[in-house]
C-alpha cells in the first residue's frame, strides 16, 4: 500500500488510466473482430464500413498510446491483406491518408 500522499495519488491515477486503456483496447478488439467477420461474410457494404471502423479504432488507440504504433499498423496491414484477398473488387479502400 502507498505510504505517502504522492504515491497514493499515483496509484489512483494508474487505476484510472488502466480502466480507460482497458475500455479502448476492448472496443478496438471488437471492431477488428467485426471487420474480419464482415469481410469473411463477403457482404461488400458491411465489410467496407466495418473495415474503416476497425482501422479508425486501431489508429486512435495507437495515437492515444493504448497500443504500440507498430502493433496497430501491423494489425491494419493484416486486415487490409485479408480484405484484399477475399474482396479484391472492393479494395483498395482509402483509409483517409493522402499520398
Secondary structure, 3 states (H helix, E strand, C coil): CCCCHHHHHHHHHHHHHHHHHHHHHHHHHHHHHHHHHHHHHCCHHHHHHHHHHHHHHHHHHHHHCCCCHHHHHHHHHHHHHHHHHHCCCCCCCCCCCCC
